[in-house]
Amino acid sequence: MSFTLPLGVILPVDEIDVRLDPAQHPFEVGREDAIAENWQREIAAKPALFDGTVVLLSEFGYDGGRLYGRCHAVGYSTFLYWRKDRVATAAHAFAHPMLVTKDNALVAIRMAAHTVNAGRVYFAAGSFEPEDFPDGAVDAHGNMVREVREETGLDISGARRGARHYVLATERGTVIFRRYFLDEAADAIASRIRDFVVGESEPEIEEPVVIRNARDLPDGLMPHMPPMIDWHFSRIKPRRFSRQLHLRASR
């Protein structure tokens, strides 16, 4: 098992070659009872949690624009147990569709109170699932389309996309992201999302969050978000400010 992505650097990705291995993830072996006990504590705190199937990586790396890796299907209960200590025999990656509006704002979401990440702000996203590997290799676009639709009601399947993906590895996980350019202004997009949330019986999100520049960041922002936000706004207009980041972004 190896994880060779440099931490805190935004890297361009021209090829994603992450594949699903049918074997049990090595992290799970011998930890079944501990995982089950922890799951009981998790659902006691948040009864709405569902032990669905997600994936954890056992190998992950980057080489000259190629992102490669191997992952295994695990229960959400396994993922929650792993993330308590983030044992080095596994790693987690997730996809972020960066929604860019007609007026160059970014649209993120704030998670609902019944979720694990209650109150946290990030781009609509969810862990990769086995269905995201239709031919054995990950379909990042398909994952992003599904998660945005489920959480916001928006259909980005036909939206114009950035030329490539990018990846940012941190100590808490790795995000694969790509810009999706929408034809409406931020206020109109946010209104549509609010209407969707009101119509859901148990929405995954609390509200949309519009980010118009890198100086005015919302409360509850996940730690991996500021470097991505800074990266976006530094590419669409001259920088008029300086701000110390905990992570360095490669231009």
PyRosetta script that sets phi, psi and omega in degrees:
from pyrosetta import init, pose_from_sequence

init()
pose = pose_from_sequence("MSFTLPLGVILPVDEIDVRLDPAQHPFEVGREDAIAENWQREIAAKPALFDGTVVLLSEFGYDGGRLYGRCHAVGYSTFLYWRKDRVATAAHAFAHPMLVTKDNALVAIRMAAHTVNAGRVYFAAGSFEPEDFPDGAVDAHGNMVREVREETGLDISGARRGARHYVLATERGTVIFRRYFLDEAADAIASRIRDFVVGESEPEIEEPVVIRNARDLPDGLMPHMPPMIDWHFSRIKPRRFSRQLHLRASR")
pose.set_psi(1, 133.7)
pose.set_omega(1, 179.6)
pose.set_phi(2, -146.6)
pose.set_psi(2, 145.8)
pose.set_omega(2, 178.7)
pose.set_phi(3, -134.2)
pose.set_psi(3, 104.7)
pose.set_omega(3, -168.1)
pose.set_phi(4, -113.5)
pose.set_psi(4, 17.2)
pose.set_omega(4, 177.7)
pose.set_phi(5, -77.9)
pose.set_psi(5, 132.4)
pose.set_omega(5, 175.8)
pose.set_phi(6, -69.5)
pose.set_psi(6, 141.3)
pose.set_omega(6, -177.5)
pose.set_phi(7, -83.1)
pose.set_psi(7, 141.9)
pose.set_omega(7, 171.1)
pose.set_phi(8, 76.2)
pose.set_psi(8, 19.5)
pose.set_omega(8, -179.9)
pose.set_phi(9, -126.0)
pose.set_psi(9, 128.6)
pose.set_omega(9, 175.4)
pose.set_phi(10, -83.8)
pose.set_psi(10, 120.5)
pose.set_omega(10, -175.3)
pose.set_phi(11, -118.5)
pose.set_psi(11, 141.8)
pose.set_omega(11, 176.7)
pose.set_phi(12, -74.5)
pose.set_psi(12, 142.1)
pose.set_omega(12, -178.4)
pose.set_phi(13, -123.1)
pose.set_psi(13, 119.7)
pose.set_omega(13, 177.9)
pose.set_phi(14, -100.3)
pose.set_psi(14, -19.7)
pose.set_omega(14, 179.3)
pose.set_phi(15, -145.2)
pose.set_psi(15, 132.9)
pose.set_omega(15, 174.3)
pose.set_phi(16, -112.6)
pose.set_psi(16, 115.6)
pose.set_omega(16, -179.4)
pose.set_phi(17, -124.5)
pose.set_psi(17, 70.3)
pose.set_omega(17, 178.4)
pose.set_phi(18, -109.4)
pose.set_psi(18, 123.7)
pose.set_omega(18, -171.0)
pose.set_phi(19, -119.3)
pose.set_psi(19, 154.2)
pose.set_omega(19, -177.9)
pose.set_phi(20, -95.1)
pose.set_psi(20, 121.9)
pose.set_omega(20, 178.5)
pose.set_phi(21, -96.9)
pose.set_psi(21, 127.5)
pose.set_omega(21, -177.9)
pose.set_phi(22, -71.1)
pose.set_psi(22, -12.6)
pose.set_omega(22, -178.0)
pose.set_phi(23, -71.4)
pose.set_psi(23, 156.5)
pose.set_omega(23, 176.2)
pose.set_phi(24, -64.3)
pose.set_psi(24, 141.3)
pose.set_omega(24, 178.5)
pose.set_phi(25, -66.6)
pose.set_psi(25, 134.4)
pose.set_omega(25, -179.6)
pose.set_phi(26, -55.7)
pose.set_psi(26, -29.6)
pose.set_omega(26, -179.3)
pose.set_phi(27, -61.6)
pose.set_psi(27, -33.8)
pose.set_omega(27, -176.5)
pose.set_phi(28, -73.4)
pose.set_psi(28, -28.3)
pose.set_omega(28, -172.9)
pose.set_phi(29, -61.5)
pose.set_psi(29, 120.8)
pose.set_omega(29, 179.2)
pose.set_phi(30, 84.0)
pose.set_psi(30, -3.1)
pose.set_omega(30, -179.3)
pose.set_phi(31, -111.6)
pose.set_psi(31, 10.9)
pose.set_omega(31, -173.9)
pose.set_phi(32, -56.9)
pose.set_psi(32, -44.8)
pose.set_omega(32, -178.1)
pose.set_phi(33, -67.2)
pose.set_psi(33, -42.2)
pose.set_omega(33, 179.7)
pose.set_phi(34, -64.1)
pose.set_psi(34, -37.5)
pose.set_omega(34, 178.0)
pose.set_phi(35, -64.0)
pose.set_psi(35, -44.5)
pose.set_omega(35, -179.6)
pose.set_phi(36, -64.8)
pose.set_psi(36, -41.7)
pose.set_omega(36, 179.0)
pose.set_phi(37, -64.8)
pose.set_psi(37, -41.7)
pose.set_omega(37, 179.0)
pose.set_phi(38, -65.6)
pose.set_psi(38, -36.2)
pose.set_omega(38, 179.6)
pose.set_phi(39, -62.0)
pose.set_psi(39, -37.7)
pose.set_omega(39, 177.7)
pose.set_phi(40, -62.4)
pose.set_psi(40, -37.8)
pose.set_omega(40, 176.8)
pose.set_phi(41, -68.7)
pose.set_psi(41, -37.7)
pose.set_omega(41, -179.1)
pose.set_phi(42, -64.8)
pose.set_psi(42, -46.1)
pose.set_omega(42, -176.5)
pose.set_phi(43, -76.6)
pose.set_psi(43, -21.3)
pose.set_omega(43, 173.7)
pose.set_phi(44, -66.8)
pose.set_psi(44, -35.2)
pose.set_omega(44, 179.1)
pose.set_phi(45, -80.0)
pose.set_psi(45, -36.1)
pose.set_omega(45, -178.8)
pose.set_phi(46, -137.4)
pose.set_psi(46, 87.2)
pose.set_omega(46, -174.2)
pose.set_phi(47, -60.4)
pose.set_psi(47, -20.3)
pose.set_omega(47, -177.3)
pose.set_phi(48, -78.1)
pose.set_psi(48, -6.6)
pose.set_omega(48, -179.4)
pose.set_phi(49, -63.3)
pose.set_psi(49, 145.8)
pose.set_omega(49, -179.2)
pose.set_phi(50, -125.6)
pose.set_psi(50, 131.9)
pose.set_omega(50, -178.4)
pose.set_phi(51, -85.4)
pose.set_psi(51, 68.4)
pose.set_omega(51, 176.7)
pose.set_phi(52, -79.0)
pose.set_psi(52, -172.2)
pose.set_omega(52, -177.7)
pose.set_phi(53, -107.5)
pose.set_psi(53, 127.6)
pose.set_omega(53, 175.8)
pose.set_phi(54, -127.5)
pose.set_psi(54, -170.8)
pose.set_omega(54, 178.7)
pose.set_phi(55, -128.8)
pose.set_psi(55, 147.8)
pose.set_omega(55, 172.3)
pose.set_phi(56, -122.1)
pose.set_psi(56, 145.8)
pose.set_omega(56, -179.1)
pose.set_phi(57, -85.8)
pose.set_psi(57, 146.3)
pose.set_omega(57, 169.8)
pose.set_phi(58, -116.7)
pose.set_psi(58, -5.9)
pose.set_omega(58, 175.3)
pose.set_phi(59, -154.1)
pose.set_psi(59, 140.7)
pose.set_omega(59, -179.2)
pose.set_phi(60, -159.6)
pose.set_psi(60, 131.5)
pose.set_omega(60, -179.6)
pose.set_phi(61, -159.3)
pose.set_psi(61, 173.4)
pose.set_omega(61, -177.5)
pose.set_phi(62, -138.5)
pose.set_psi(62, 132.9)
pose.set_omega(62, -179.0)
pose.set_phi(63, -147.9)
pose.set_psi(63, 105.0)
pose.set_omega(63, 173.6)
pose.set_phi(64, 56.7)
pose.set_psi(64, 43.6)
pose.set_omega(64, 179.7)
pose.set_phi(65, 91.6)
pose.set_psi(65, -5.6)
pose.set_omega(65, 178.7)
pose.set_phi(66, -102.4)
pose.set_psi(66, 124.8)
pose.set_omega(66, 176.2)
pose.set_phi(67, -102.3)
pose.set_psi(67, 120.6)
pose.set_omega(67, -175.9)
pose.set_phi(68, -128.1)
pose.set_psi(68, 158.5)
pose.set_omega(68, 178.8)
pose.set_phi(69, 178.7)
pose.set_psi(69, 172.8)
pose.set_omega(69, 176.8)
pose.set_phi(70, -133.7)
pose.set_psi(70, 134.9)
pose.set_omega(70, -179.8)
pose.set_phi(71, -135.6)
pose.set_psi(71, 169.8)
pose.set_omega(71, -174.5)
pose.set_phi(72, -138.0)
pose.set_psi(72, 144.6)
pose.set_omega(72, 176.9)
pose.set_phi(73, -72.7)
pose.set_psi(73, 133.1)
pose.set_omega(73, 176.8)
pose.set_phi(74, -139.6)
pose.set_psi(74, 162.4)
pose.set_omega(74, 173.5)
pose.set_phi(75, -72.5)
pose.set_psi(75, 153.5)
pose.set_omega(75, 175.5)
pose.set_phi(76, -59.3)
pose.set_psi(76, -29.9)
pose.set_omega(76, 176.4)
pose.set_phi(77, -61.8)
pose.set_psi(77, -38.4)
pose.set_omega(77, 176.8)
pose.set_phi(78, -65.0)
pose.set_psi(78, -44.3)
pose.set_omega(78, 179.7)
pose.set_phi(79, -60.0)
pose.set_psi(79, -45.1)
pose.set_omega(79, -179.7)
pose.set_phi(80, -64.1)
pose.set_psi(80, -37.0)
pose.set_omega(80, 177.2)
pose.set_phi(81, -67.1)
pose.set_psi(81, -43.9)
pose.set_omega(81, -179.7)
pose.set_phi(82, -61.9)
pose.set_psi(82, -40.9)
pose.set_omega(82, -172.9)
pose.set_phi(83, -72.3)
pose.set_psi(83, -10.1)
pose.set_omega(83, 175.2)
pose.set_phi(84, -64.2)
pose.set_psi(84, -41.2)
pose.set_omega(84, -178.2)
pose.set_phi(85, -120.0)
pose.set_psi(85, -12.5)
pose.set_omega(85, 179.6)
pose.set_phi(86, 49.9)
pose.set_psi(86, 58.0)
pose.set_omega(86, 179.4)
pose.set_phi(87, -57.8)
pose.set_psi(87, 140.8)
pose.set_omega(87, -170.7)
pose.set_phi(88, -70.5)
pose.set_psi(88, -3.8)
pose.set_omega(88, 178.0)
pose.set_phi(89, -81.7)
pose.set_psi(89, 0.0)
pose.set_omega(89, -180.0)
pose.set_phi(90, -145.1)
pose.set_psi(90, 162.3)
pose.set_omega(90, 176.1)
pose.set_phi(91, -148.4)
pose.set_psi(91, 158.3)
pose.set_omega(91, -177.5)
pose.set_phi(92, -123.5)
pose.set_psi(92, 136.7)
pose.set_omega(92, 174.6)
pose.set_phi(93, -131.5)
pose.set_psi(93, 149.0)
pose.set_omega(93, 179.2)
pose.set_phi(94, -145.2)
pose.set_psi(94, 160.3)
pose.set_omega(94, -176.4)
pose.set_phi(95, -105.3)
pose.set_psi(95, 141.0)
pose.set_omega(95, 178.1)
pose.set_phi(96, -123.6)
pose.set_psi(96, 112.1)
pose.set_omega(96, 169.0)
pose.set_phi(97, -80.9)
pose.set_psi(97, 115.3)
pose.set_omega(97, -179.3)
pose.set_phi(98, -86.6)
pose.set_psi(98, 102.5)
pose.set_omega(98, -175.7)
pose.set_phi(99, -80.6)
pose.set_psi(99, 117.1)
pose.set_omega(99, -179.0)
pose.set_phi(100, -109.3)
pose.set_psi(100, 121.6)
pose.set_omega(100, -176.6)
pose.set_phi(101, -85.6)
pose.set_psi(101, 172.3)
pose.set_omega(101, -178.2)
pose.set_phi(102, -58.8)
pose.set_psi(102, -30.8)
pose.set_omega(102, 179.0)
pose.set_phi(103, -98.3)
pose.set_psi(103, 23.8)
pose.set_omega(103, 171.9)
pose.set_phi(104, 66.4)
pose.set_psi(104, 19.7)
pose.set_omega(104, 172.1)
pose.set_phi(105, -86.5)
pose.set_psi(105, 164.8)
pose.set_omega(105, 174.7)
pose.set_phi(106, -109.3)
pose.set_psi(106, 142.0)
pose.set_omega(106, 179.2)
pose.set_phi(107, -114.5)
pose.set_psi(107, 114.7)
pose.set_omega(107, 176.2)
pose.set_phi(108, -111.5)
pose.set_psi(108, -172.7)
pose.set_omega(108, -179.9)
pose.set_phi(109, -137.7)
pose.set_psi(109, 154.6)
pose.set_omega(109, 172.1)
pose.set_phi(110, -108.0)
pose.set_psi(110, 126.9)
pose.set_omega(110, -174.3)
pose.set_phi(111, -72.2)
pose.set_psi(111, 149.1)
pose.set_omega(111, -177.0)
pose.set_phi(112, -72.5)
pose.set_psi(112, 160.9)
pose.set_omega(112, -173.4)
pose.set_phi(113, -64.0)
pose.set_psi(113, -26.7)
pose.set_omega(113, -176.1)
pose.set_phi(114, -85.2)
pose.set_psi(114, -0.8)
pose.set_omega(114, -177.9)
pose.set_phi(115, -93.4)
pose.set_psi(115, 166.0)
pose.set_omega(115, 179.2)
pose.set_phi(116, -61.6)
pose.set_psi(116, -38.6)
pose.set_omega(116, -178.0)
pose.set_phi(117, -99.2)
pose.set_psi(117, 40.8)
pose.set_omega(117, -176.3)
pose.set_phi(118, -50.1)
pose.set_psi(118, 127.8)
pose.set_omega(118, 176.1)
pose.set_phi(119, 81.2)
pose.set_psi(119, -7.5)
pose.set_omega(119, -178.3)
pose.set_phi(120, -82.2)
pose.set_psi(120, 149.7)
pose.set_omega(120, -176.3)
pose.set_phi(121, -113.8)
pose.set_psi(121, 127.7)
pose.set_omega(121, 174.2)
pose.set_phi(122, -162.5)
pose.set_psi(122, 176.4)
pose.set_omega(122, 178.0)
pose.set_phi(123, -72.8)
pose.set_psi(123, 144.2)
pose.set_omega(123, -178.0)
pose.set_phi(124, -50.4)
pose.set_psi(124, 124.8)
pose.set_omega(124, -174.2)
pose.set_phi(125, -164.9)
pose.set_psi(125, 164.5)
pose.set_omega(125, 174.4)
pose.set_phi(126, -153.9)
pose.set_psi(126, 162.0)
pose.set_omega(126, 179.0)
pose.set_phi(127, -62.1)
pose.set_psi(127, 152.5)
pose.set_omega(127, 173.1)
pose.set_phi(128, -64.5)
pose.set_psi(128, 145.2)
pose.set_omega(128, 178.7)
pose.set_phi(129, -124.4)
pose.set_psi(129, 162.8)
pose.set_omega(129, -179.9)
pose.set_phi(130, -53.2)
pose.set_psi(130, -32.4)
pose.set_omega(130, 179.9)
pose.set_phi(131, -66.9)
pose.set_psi(131, -13.6)
pose.set_omega(131, 177.9)
pose.set_phi(132, -82.4)
pose.set_psi(132, 6.7)
pose.set_omega(132, -179.9)
pose.set_phi(133, -123.3)
pose.set_psi(133, 64.0)
pose.set_omega(133, -171.8)
pose.set_phi(134, -61.8)
pose.set_psi(134, -30.3)
pose.set_omega(134, 178.5)
pose.set_phi(135, -122.2)
pose.set_psi(135, 22.7)
pose.set_omega(135, -179.5)
pose.set_phi(136, 98.3)
pose.set_psi(136, -21.2)
pose.set_omega(136, 178.6)
pose.set_phi(137, -110.0)
pose.set_psi(137, 150.0)
pose.set_omega(137, -173.8)
pose.set_phi(138, -68.6)
pose.set_psi(138, 140.5)
pose.set_omega(138, 174.2)
pose.set_phi(139, -108.9)
pose.set_psi(139, 89.5)
pose.set_omega(139, -176.0)
pose.set_phi(140, -64.3)
pose.set_psi(140, -38.7)
pose.set_omega(140, 179.7)
pose.set_phi(141, -62.2)
pose.set_psi(141, -44.1)
pose.set_omega(141, 179.9)
pose.set_phi(142, -61.9)
pose.set_psi(142, -40.4)
pose.set_omega(142, 177.6)
pose.set_phi(143, -62.4)
pose.set_psi(143, -44.4)
pose.set_omega(143, -178.3)
pose.set_phi(144, -64.7)
pose.set_psi(144, -43.3)
pose.set_omega(144, 179.5)
pose.set_phi(145, -60.5)
pose.set_psi(145, -45.4)
pose.set_omega(145, -178.5)
pose.set_phi(146, -64.3)
pose.set_psi(146, -46.5)
pose.set_omega(146, -175.6)
pose.set_phi(147, -67.2)
pose.set_psi(147, -39.2)
pose.set_omega(147, 178.1)
pose.set_phi(148, -65.1)
pose.set_psi(148, -42.0)
pose.set_omega(148, 179.5)
pose.set_phi(149, -63.8)
pose.set_psi(149, -44.3)
pose.set_omega(149, -177.8)
pose.set_phi(150, -66.3)
pose.set_psi(150, -36.6)
pose.set_omega(150, -173.7)
pose.set_phi(151, -92.3)
pose.set_psi(151, -29.5)
pose.set_omega(151, -173.7)
pose.set_phi(152, -122.4)
pose.set_psi(152, -16.4)
pose.set_omega(152, -175.6)
pose.set_phi(153, 83.3)
pose.set_psi(153, -4.4)
pose.set_omega(153, -179.6)
pose.set_phi(154, -81.1)
pose.set_psi(154, 145.1)
pose.set_omega(154, 175.3)
pose.set_phi(155, -108.9)
pose.set_psi(155, 107.7)
pose.set_omega(155, -179.1)
pose.set_phi(156, -103.1)
pose.set_psi(156, 12.7)
pose.set_omega(156, -175.5)
pose.set_phi(157, -60.5)
pose.set_psi(157, -31.4)
pose.set_omega(157, -178.9)
pose.set_phi(158, -104.9)
pose.set_psi(158, 6.8)
pose.set_omega(158, -178.7)
pose.set_phi(159, -70.6)
pose.set_psi(159, 149.4)
pose.set_omega(159, 175.9)
pose.set_phi(160, -66.4)
pose.set_psi(160, 135.4)
pose.set_omega(160, -177.1)
pose.set_phi(161, -111.0)
pose.set_psi(161, 155.4)
pose.set_omega(161, 171.9)
pose.set_phi(162, -61.5)
pose.set_psi(162, 159.4)
pose.set_omega(162, -174.1)
pose.set_phi(163, -62.3)
pose.set_psi(163, -28.5)
pose.set_omega(163, -177.2)
pose.set_phi(164, -150.0)
pose.set_psi(164, 168.8)
pose.set_omega(164, 170.5)
pose.set_phi(165, -84.9)
pose.set_psi(165, 165.6)
pose.set_omega(165, 171.2)
pose.set_phi(166, -134.4)
pose.set_psi(166, 161.0)
pose.set_omega(166, 179.8)
pose.set_phi(167, -134.5)
pose.set_psi(167, 141.3)
pose.set_omega(167, 176.6)
pose.set_phi(168, -133.6)
pose.set_psi(168, 115.3)
pose.set_omega(168, 178.2)
pose.set_phi(169, -97.7)
pose.set_psi(169, 134.0)
pose.set_omega(169, 175.2)
pose.set_phi(170, -128.6)
pose.set_psi(170, 175.1)
pose.set_omega(170, -179.8)
pose.set_phi(171, -67.2)
pose.set_psi(171, -19.2)
pose.set_omega(171, -176.6)
pose.set_phi(172, -102.5)
pose.set_psi(172, -2.6)
pose.set_omega(172, 179.8)
pose.set_phi(173, 152.7)
pose.set_psi(173, 173.4)
pose.set_omega(173, -177.3)
pose.set_phi(174, -122.5)
pose.set_psi(174, 130.5)
pose.set_omega(174, 179.9)
pose.set_phi(175, -109.5)
pose.set_psi(175, 129.8)
pose.set_omega(175, 172.8)
pose.set_phi(176, -102.3)
pose.set_psi(176, 121.5)
pose.set_omega(176, -175.2)
pose.set_phi(177, -133.4)
pose.set_psi(177, 159.9)
pose.set_omega(177, 180.0)
pose.set_phi(178, -153.1)
pose.set_psi(178, 143.9)
pose.set_omega(178, 179.3)
pose.set_phi(179, -83.3)
pose.set_psi(179, 137.4)
pose.set_omega(179, 173.8)
pose.set_phi(180, -120.0)
pose.set_psi(180, 122.0)
pose.set_omega(180, -173.3)
pose.set_phi(181, -97.3)
pose.set_psi(181, 118.2)
pose.set_omega(181, -177.2)
pose.set_phi(182, -96.9)
pose.set_psi(182, 153.8)
pose.set_omega(182, -174.6)
pose.set_phi(183, -90.0)
pose.set_psi(183, 0.8)
pose.set_omega(183, -179.9)
pose.set_phi(184, -115.3)
pose.set_psi(184, 158.6)
pose.set_omega(184, 177.3)
pose.set_phi(185, -73.4)
pose.set_psi(185, 164.2)
pose.set_omega(185, -173.6)
pose.set_phi(186, -59.6)
pose.set_psi(186, -42.9)
pose.set_omega(186, -177.5)
pose.set_phi(187, -62.7)
pose.set_psi(187, -38.5)
pose.set_omega(187, 179.4)
pose.set_phi(188, -67.7)
pose.set_psi(188, -41.8)
pose.set_omega(188, 178.2)
pose.set_phi(189, -63.8)
pose.set_psi(189, -44.3)
pose.set_omega(189, -180.0)
pose.set_phi(190, -62.5)
pose.set_psi(190, -38.9)
pose.set_omega(190, 178.9)
pose.set_phi(191, -63.8)
pose.set_psi(191, -41.0)
pose.set_omega(191, 178.7)
pose.set_phi(192, -63.8)
pose.set_psi(192, -39.6)
pose.set_omega(192, 179.7)
pose.set_phi(193, -67.2)
pose.set_psi(193, -42.0)
pose.set_omega(193, 178.3)
pose.set_phi(194, -60.5)
pose.set_psi(194, -41.9)
pose.set_omega(194, 177.9)
pose.set_phi(195, -61.2)
pose.set_psi(195, -39.3)
pose.set_omega(195, 178.9)
pose.set_phi(196, -65.2)
pose.set_psi(196, -45.6)
pose.set_omega(196, -178.4)
pose.set_phi(197, -60.9)
pose.set_psi(197, -42.4)
pose.set_omega(197, 179.8)
pose.set_phi(198, -61.2)
pose.set_psi(198, -33.2)
pose.set_omega(198, -177.6)
pose.set_phi(199, -83.0)
pose.set_psi(199, -7.3)
pose.set_omega(199, -179.3)
pose.set_phi(200, -89.2)
pose.set_psi(200, 141.6)
pose.set_omega(200, 178.9)
pose.set_phi(201, -73.7)
pose.set_psi(201, -34.9)
pose.set_omega(201, 177.4)
pose.set_phi(202, -143.1)
pose.set_psi(202, 75.3)
pose.set_omega(202, -175.8)
pose.set_phi(203, -64.2)
pose.set_psi(203, 146.9)
pose.set_omega(203, 178.5)
pose.set_phi(204, -76.3)
pose.set_psi(204, -23.9)
pose.set_omega(204, -177.2)
pose.set_phi(205, -117.0)
pose.set_psi(205, 158.0)
pose.set_omega(205, 177.6)
pose.set_phi(206, -88.3)
pose.set_psi(206, -40.7)
pose.set_omega(206, -175.7)
pose.set_phi(207, -168.9)
pose.set_psi(207, 160.8)
pose.set_omega(207, 170.2)
pose.set_phi(208, -78.5)
pose.set_psi(208, 154.5)
pose.set_omega(208, 178.2)
pose.set_phi(209, -130.0)
pose.set_psi(209, 116.5)
pose.set_omega(209, 179.9)
pose.set_phi(210, -92.4)
pose.set_psi(210, 129.2)
pose.set_omega(210, 179.2)
pose.set_phi(211, -116.5)
pose.set_psi(211, 112.7)
pose.set_omega(211, -173.4)
pose.set_phi(212, -97.7)
pose.set_psi(212, -17.2)
pose.set_omega(212, 175.9)
pose.set_phi(213, -162.1)
pose.set_psi(213, 170.6)
pose.set_omega(213, -175.0)
pose.set_phi(214, -85.7)
pose.set_psi(214, 1.7)
pose.set_omega(214, 179.7)
pose.set_phi(215, -96.2)
pose.set_psi(215, -23.7)
pose.set_omega(215, -174.5)
pose.set_phi(216, -115.6)
pose.set_psi(216, 82.1)
pose.set_omega(216, -173.9)
pose.set_phi(217, -95.4)
pose.set_psi(217, 143.0)
pose.set_omega(217, -176.5)
pose.set_phi(218, -75.3)
pose.set_psi(218, 157.8)
pose.set_omega(218, 173.2)
pose.set_phi(219, -67.1)
pose.set_psi(219, 149.8)
pose.set_omega(219, 176.3)
pose.set_phi(220, 82.6)
pose.set_psi(220, 9.9)
pose.set_omega(220, -177.4)
pose.set_phi(221, -66.0)
pose.set_psi(221, 131.6)
pose.set_omega(221, 177.1)
pose.set_phi(222, -65.3)
pose.set_psi(222, 148.0)
pose.set_omega(222, -173.5)
pose.set_phi(223, -59.6)
pose.set_psi(223, -27.9)
pose.set_omega(223, -178.8)
pose.set_phi(224, -79.2)
pose.set_psi(224, -9.8)
pose.set_omega(224, -173.7)
pose.set_phi(225, -75.5)
pose.set_psi(225, -43.3)
pose.set_omega(225, -176.8)
pose.set_phi(226, -54.0)
pose.set_psi(226, -43.7)
pose.set_omega(226, 178.2)
pose.set_phi(227, -62.2)
pose.set_psi(227, -35.6)
pose.set_omega(227, 179.1)
pose.set_phi(228, -69.1)
pose.set_psi(228, -41.8)
pose.set_omega(228, 179.1)
pose.set_phi(229, -64.0)
pose.set_psi(229, -45.8)
pose.set_omega(229, 177.9)
pose.set_phi(230, -60.4)
pose.set_psi(230, -42.8)
pose.set_omega(230, 178.5)
pose.set_phi(231, -58.2)
pose.set_psi(231, -45.7)
pose.set_omega(231, -178.4)
pose.set_phi(232, -63.2)
pose.set_psi(232, -52.9)
pose.set_omega(232, -174.1)
pose.set_phi(233, -71.1)
pose.set_psi(233, -26.7)
pose.set_omega(233, 177.5)
pose.set_phi(234, -72.2)
pose.set_psi(234, -15.9)
pose.set_omega(234, -179.0)
pose.set_phi(235, -95.9)
pose.set_psi(235, -11.6)
pose.set_omega(235, -177.7)
pose.set_phi(236, -109.5)
pose.set_psi(236, -8.7)
pose.set_omega(236, 177.3)
pose.set_phi(237, -162.2)
pose.set_psi(237, 159.5)
pose.set_omega(237, 179.4)
pose.set_phi(238, -59.9)
pose.set_psi(238, 143.5)
pose.set_omega(238, 178.7)
pose.set_phi(239, -76.2)
pose.set_psi(239, 128.9)
pose.set_omega(239, -179.3)
pose.set_phi(240, -113.6)
pose.set_psi(240, 15.1)
pose.set_omega(240, -176.8)
pose.set_phi(241, -153.6)
pose.set_psi(241, 165.7)
pose.set_omega(241, 173.6)
pose.set_phi(242, -129.2)
pose.set_psi(242, 142.3)
pose.set_omega(242, -177.0)
pose.set_phi(243, -150.8)
pose.set_psi(243, 130.4)
pose.set_omega(243, 179.8)
pose.set_phi(244, -74.6)
pose.set_psi(244, 129.3)
pose.set_omega(244, 177.7)
pose.set_phi(245, -109.3)
pose.set_psi(245, 150.7)
pose.set_omega(245, 175.9)
pose.set_phi(246, -77.9)
pose.set_psi(246, -20.4)
pose.set_omega(246, -179.2)
pose.set_phi(247, -121.7)
pose.set_psi(247, 140.6)
pose.set_omega(247, 179.3)
pose.set_phi(248, -91.8)
pose.set_psi(248, 129.2)
pose.set_omega(248, 179.6)
pose.set_phi(249, -100.5)
pose.set_psi(249, 127.5)
pose.set_omega(249, 176.4)
pose.set_phi(250, -79.1)
pose.set_psi(250, 126.5)
pose.set_omega(250, 177.3)
pose.set_phi(251, -90.0)
pose.dump_pdb("model.pdb")
